[in-house]
C-alpha cells in the first residue's frame, strides 16, 4: 500500500503541468479553506481526520485539488503556502473562540501580525469617534501592542475595547453569513 506522501505526490503531479515535484509544487496557490469541526474528512493523500480542508488551485492549468490538509500543503516546501496555511488556521481558531464566546485577548495566542493585517484588509476595524473615523489607527495600535512585551492597564483596556467593538462583531457577521450560505446551499440540494 502506497504511503500518504506517495499518494500526495502522485495526485499533485497528475494535476500539474510539470511532472517533477520540485517544479510542480510552485504551480499551486491556496484558493479557499473550510473547517470540519468533526474532523470527518479525508485528504487527497488518504489521511483521515482533517480539520482544515484546503482547496488549492493550479495557476498554470486551472486544476483544483480538494480536500487537502495543511500538513500536506506544508510538504510542498513553499514558504508562501506555509505562511498562508498558518494564517488560515489562526483565523479559524479566532473564529472558533468568537463562536464559543471564549475570552479573546490580544496576547492570548489567537492573533498574529499577519492575522491583524488580514483583518484590517477585510474591513474588521470599524471607524468610530475613538479612532477619529480612521480604522487604521486601531489596527496600528493593536499591532504596536502585539509587538510590546508588556502593556499598561489603559493599553490593555483599549485593546479589549477594539476587539469587542470591531473585531468580534466583524467575525460574528462573517459567521452569520457563512451559516446563511450553508443553509441556502442545503435548501438548493
N, C-alpha and C positions, 0 to 999 in steps of 0.2 A: 504494500500500500504506500503510495507516494506521501511524502511529508507535506505539511501545510505550506511550508515555504516553497517547495517544488510546485505545488498547485498554484500558488500565487504567481510565481514566475511564468508558468505556462499560460495562465489566464491573461496576465498583463501583456506578454509577448504576442499572444493570439490577437489581441485587440489593439496592438501598437503597429505603427509603420516600421519602426526599427525592430530588428529581430535579435538584438543583443541587449541584455538587461541594462547595462550602464547608460546606453542612449535612450532606450525605451522609457525609462522612468522620468526622463526630462520632458516627455510629451504630455504629462498629466498634471492637471490642476484640480483642486477641490472645488466642487460646484455647490454642494449642499451637505447638510448633516441633520440627522434626526436622532432623537433619543428613544431607546427602547428600555423603559424602566424595568420591564420584566426580564430583560436580557434573554429573550427567546429567539433571537435571530442568529443565523449562521453566516459567516463571512464567505466571500468568494473562494477563500483558501480552504474552507471546510471547518474552520474553528467555530465552535459553538459558544453561545452566551455573550454575544455582543451587546454592549450598552449604547455605544455611539455608532451610528450607521451612516457612513460617509458615501456620498456619490462623487466619483471622480470623473473628469471629462478629459478626453484626449484632444488637445488643442490642434493637432495635426490632421486627424481624420474624423473627428466628431464623435467617436465611440464613447460610451459611458460604461462604468462599472459600478454596480450597487448590489448588495451592501458590501462595503469593505471597512474593516475595523481600523482603529487608529494604530494598533501595533503593526499591522501590515503596511500602512502608509509610511510609518517610520522606517520600515525595512527598505523603502525606496532610497533612503540615504540622501534625500534632497532637503537641505536646510529650510528653505521656504515652506515646503509642505509640512515639515515637522513643527515649525512655528505656528502655522495656521491650524494644524491639528490640535495643538495645545491650547490655542486661543478658543476654538470651538468647545473643547472640553471645559475650559474655565468658564465660558459663557453659560453652558448648561448647568454647571454647579451653582452659579449665581441665580439662574432661573429657578432651579430646584429649591434653593434657600428662600427665594421670594414666594414661590408657590406653597411652601410648607410653613410660611410665616416664621422662619428662623431669624435669629438675631443676625443682622448684617452690619459688619464693621469693616472699615477701610483696611485695617491691619489684620483682619481675621483669616486671610488666606484665600478669600473669594475673588479678589481683584488682582490685576497685573497692570503694568503700564500700558500694554497693548490692548487690554480689555477696556481700560478707561478711554483710550483713543478711539476704539471701535464704537463704544457707547456715545462718545461725543460726535463722531462722524454720522451716526444713525439718528442723532437728534434727541438723545436721552436727557440732556441738560436743558432745563426749561428756563426761558427768560423770566426774570422776576425783578421786583424792586430791590432785592438784596444783591443782585448781580448787575444792577443798572441796565437790566434787559439785554445783557450781553453774556450769554451762556458760556462763552469761552472762559470767563473769569472763574466760574465754578469748576470747570474742567481743569484749568490750570492750578487752582487751589488744591483740588484733590490730588493731582499729580505731584505737586510740591510736597503735600503732606505724606503721600505714599513713599516718597523718597527720604523723608525725615526719620530719624531713629525714634525720637520722642516728640509728642505734641503737648501743647498746653491744654488745659481744660477747655478753654474757649475754642481752640482749633478743633479739638475732638467734637465739641458740640456743633460747630459749623459743618464738619464732615458728616455727622449724623443727620443734620438738617438737610443737606444737599442730597444725601442718599434717600432720605424719607420723602422729600418733596419733589425730587426729579427722577432719580434712577428707579426707585421702586415703582412709582406709578407708570413709568415708561415700560418697564418689564411686565407689569400686570396687564397693560393694554396689549402688548405683544402676545402674552399667554392667552388672553381672551380671543384675540384674532385667530390664533392657531386653533383654539378649541372650536370656534365657529367654522373655520375652514374644514376641520376634520369632520364636524357634524354634517356639513353640506356635502362633503365627499361621500359619507356613508349613505346619505339620502339619495344621492345620484346613482348609487350602485344597485 
